[in-house]
Amino acid sequence: MSSLEIGIVGLPNVGKSTLYNALTKNNALAANYPFATIEPNVGIVAVPDSRLQKLANIYATDNIIPATIKFIDIAGLVEGASKGDGMGNKFLSHIRECSVICQVVRAFDDSNVVHVNNAADPKKDIGIINTELVLSDLATLERRISVISKQAKSDPKIVPILTEYNKAFKYLEDNIPLFDTNDIDFEIIKDLNLLTAKKIIYIFNVDETILQNQSKQSELKVFVKNHPVIFINAQLEHELNSLSSEEAKELLASYGQQRSGLEQLIIESYKTLGLQSFLTAGPKEIRAWTINEGSSAPQAAGVIHTDFEKGFIAAQVVNFQDLIEAGSIANAKIKGLVRTEGKTYVMQPEDVVEFRFNN
């Protein structure tokens, strides 16, 4: 698959652009007024993976290509965004292709940072954003239903699709985001790229006290049902960028944190979407590739090039840790650690692979 895309949404002045800058080490405008982000900010970030350098040491190459994530930070949404208020409707279109929507929620008080509704209210703020996403999806569905209702009269194959559209429309009409439902066939409605049909991860931008307070965090989690939640301090994330890896670890530890916000978001995104990675290694390059969990060897080969999947013969597979302990691919082969797998092999997260295929 191509790089994972994450759309960042939220009200103005919740710390979206500060977080985006911290995640991407970019320099997007982060100002203390609504709509500081006029055009969407797009940044591509390497997925941290310590395995790559270890393999590079074995194969004596400096050419390391990590998996990547694309972040798209759109203008802060306000009530009425779906109808064009603020900058909203224009910017919602920028995240329709994203795999995940990351909603940033302000859960800190700071009189120096203006809140669009005068005071931070996480529950209310989440409701405003989700309602705008719902209204945008309603408009999309209404247009599509109008078209295919006529087609369904003469084509019975359209009827199940129309049924699913109408079911989704009813939920949205009741102001229920589709990601809060469990009986929608998302495969049928996938072509519509509905915003609330995407996976969602909530990021609470909190102050230093809440960052270390499990009880306060539990209170905030109640507002987002069973969706993945990450607690970060955007300013702390920003500070981490100017530190060495060791200094960053020490600073995070002083706040009771083991991982940066970027690492947490990547882990949650992979988990939420059911993704994993595999590795290819050689003197020319070391590379990480992102695939769906449960992918077969030919499907994984197809991520590298479609011809690899079509002409797949076999995969030479070795476990990453086994290869590191063996010290070289030659030693791993001598020890019988390299396996030949066929078309039915299901890829594992620690696989280092060389594919054999017909041209």
N, C-alpha and C positions, 0 to 999 in steps of 0.2 A: 504494500500500500504506500501511497505518497505520505508526506509528513502529516502527522496529526495536527489538526487545526482547532484551536480553542478561542472562542469569542468571549471577550470580557465585557460585561454589562453592569450597570448600576446607576444610581442617581448621581447628579453632579456632586463633586466635592466629598466623595466617600473614600478617596485614596486610590481610585482606579489607575490613573496615569502614573502616580508614584509607584504603585505596585508593578505596573507594566514596565516602567524604567528599571526597577530592581530585578525583575525576572529576565529582562532581555539585555540589561546593561546598556540600554539605549538612552536617548536624550529627548524623549517626547516632552512637549510642554506640559508641565504640571503646575497649574496656577490656582489661586484661591478665588475663582469665580466660575459660575456655570459656563459650560460649553467651551472650556479652554481647549478641548480636543475638537477641532472642526473637521478635518479629514481623519479617517481612521488611521491609527498607528498600527503598523504591521512589523513584527519582528520574528526572526527565525532563531531558535535557541537549540543548542546541542544538548542532547539528553546525557546527563552525567553518567559515565560508565567506566569504573576503574579497571574493568577487565581489558579494555582496549589497549592501554599502555603496557600491560603485562604481556599481551600477545605480541605487541610491537617489539618488545625486548627480545622475545624468542625468535621472531622472524627478521630482526634487525632492519626495521623499516620505520621511517618517520611519517609515512602517509597513513594517518588515522582519520577515518570518516565515521563519526557517530551518527546515531539516529537523530532526527530533529523534530521539533514541535514549532508550529507557527502560532503566534499569538496575535489576535486582532482586537485592539482596544478601540471601542466606538464612543461617540459623544455620550455624555451623561443623559439618561432618559428622564423625562418629567411626566407628570400626569398629562395625558392627552397626546403623548408621543406617537402613538399608532395612527392618530388623525393628523399628524404633521406639526403638532405643537413643539416648540423648541426646535431641535434639529432631528427629532426622533425618527420619523418614518423613513427618511433618507438613509439613516444609518443602520436601521434594523436589517436592511437588505444586505449589508456587508457581512453579516454573520450567518446568513442562511445556509452557507456551504460548510459551516463548522461542524465538527463531530461532537463537541461538548460546548455547553454554555456555562461560563464561570460567572456567577453573580457575586459581586463584591458588595458587602453590606457594612455600613459604618456602625460600629458599636463602641465608639469613644466620644467623649465630650471635650471640645476645645473651642473656646469662645473666639479664638483667632482664625478658625476655619469655618466659614459660613456654611450652614446647612440650608439646602434649598427650601425646606419646610420649617426653618427656624430652629428645630431641635431634632437630634438623632432619635429615631424610634424604630429599631430594627424590624419589629413585626410589621409595622405600618409600611416601612420602606420596601420590604420584601413583597408585600401585597401590591404596592403601586407598580413595581417592575413586572411582577407576574401578570397583573391585569393588562399591562401594555402589550406583553408578549401574546396573551390570550386574544386581545382585540385584533392584533395584527394577523394572527392565524385565522380568526373568524372571517376576516375580509378575504383572505386567500381561499378558504374553503367555500365560502359563499359563491365566489366566482366559478370555482371548479364544479360545484354541485349543479349550478345553473346550466353548465355546458353538458355534463354527462347525464343529467336527468333525461334529456331528450334522447340521447344515444341508447339509454337503458331500455327504452320502449321498444326498440327494434333489435337490440343485441342482448340476449340473456347473460352473456359473459360479463357484462358491465354491472349487472345487478348486485353481486357480492361486493364490488368495489364501492358502489353507491351506498350500500348498506353501512359499510365501514365509515365512509365519509360522513354520513348522517349521524352515526353514533358519536364520532369525534366532535361533530358540530354541536350536538346536544350538551356534551361535557363543557365545551368552550362557552356555550351560551349561558351555562350556569356558573361561569367564571372559574372553572376547574381546569388548570393546566394539564395537558395530556400526560406530562411526566408524573402527575399525581394519580394516574389511573392504572389499572392492571388488566383491563379486558379489551384493550385496543390492539388490533393486529397492525403493528407498526410497519411491517413489511409491505402491506397493501398501500399504506398512505405515505410511504417513504419518498415517492417521487415529488411530493408537494413541498418537501423541505420545510415543514412546519417547525417553528421555533420551539414550541412546547413539546414537540415529539422527540426532541434531542435530549441526551443525558444532561443533567445539571449538577454542578458542584458549587456549593456555597462557600465563599471565603468571608469570614468575619474579620474586618480590620479593627483590631482591639488595642487598648493601651497596654502598657507593660504589666499592670496589675492583673487584668483578665487573662493575659497570656500565660500566667502561672497559676490561675485559679480555676480548678476543675469544676467547682460548684457553679461559678458564674457561667462557664462554658456550657454546662448542662442546661442551664436556664435558656440560653440562646438556641441550643439544638432543638428545643421544643418547637420552635417556629418553622423548622424546615422538614418536619416529618422524618422519613428514613433516608433522606438523601445524604451523600457524602459531605462532610463539613471539615474545613481547615481554618485554624485560628492563626492569624499572623499579625505582626506589627509592621506596617508598610515602611515606616521610617527605619526600623531595625534592619529590614531586608535591604534597604538602600545603603545602610552603613556597611553591611557585609561585603558589598562589592569593592570596597577600597582596602579590604584586608586579605592577607594570605590565607590559604586554606586552613592552616593551623590556628591562626588568629581568629578566623571565622568560627571554627569549632569551639574555641574557648569562649567567644562572645555568646554564641548560641547556648552553650552549657550554662553560662551565668544566668540565662533566662529560663533554664530548665528545658531547653529544646535540643533535640538530637539532630534534626534536619532543617535545612532552610525551607522557605516557602516554596521555592522552585522545585526542590526535591519532593516535598509533600504533594504538590500539585501533579507532578509527573506520575508519582506512584498511584495517586487516586484516579488519575485519568486512565492509566493503563488498566487498573483494576475495574473501573466503571465500564470501560469499553470492551473488556475481555481481550486485551492485547498482551503480547509478549515479544521478546526479541531473540534473534539468533545471530551468530557471528560467522563471518567468512574471514579467512586469514591466509596470508602469503607474503612473499617478499615485496610484492607490488603495493599492497594495501591491507590494512586491517579495517573491517567495517561491521557496523551493527545494522540490522534490518528489522523493521517492525512488521509483525504479522498478527493475525487473529489467533487466539488460543484454539487449539484443536486442528490447526492447519496441517495438511499432509505435506510430505517432502516435495511433491511436484508443485503444490500451491506456493510453498515457500520459494521454490526455484523461480516461479513466475513473477515474484516480487522483484527479483533481480532483472529478469528479462522474460517477456512472454515466450520467446523461442525456447528458453530453458524448460518451461513447463510442457510445451508441446513435444519437445524431443527428449524428455526426461528418461534416463536409463536407470540411474541409481544415485545414492548419496553416500559419500564417505563421511562418517560422523564420529566425533570424539567429544567426550565431555570436557568442558573448559578446565575444570579443576584437575582432571586426569592429565590433560595436556600440559598444564603448568608444572605439575609434579614430575612429569616425564622429562621436561626440559626442552623437548623438540618433538616435531611430528614423527621424525624417524624413530626415536626412542619409543614413542607411543605405539607405533606400528609393531616394533619388536616385542613389546610387552602385550600385544593383542588388545590394545585399548581402542583401536580404530575399527569401527564396524561398517559393513556395507548394508545399507537399508534400501528397501524398494518403495514402490508407489504407495503402499498402504501405511508407511511409517508416519506416526504423528510427531511433529516437532516438539522438542522440549526446550525450556528457557536457557539451559546451559550448553546447548549444542553449538559446536564449531563444525562447520560443514564445507565440504567441497562437492559440487554437483557434477555428475557425468551426464552428458546429453548428446543426442544426435544433432548435427547442424542441419 
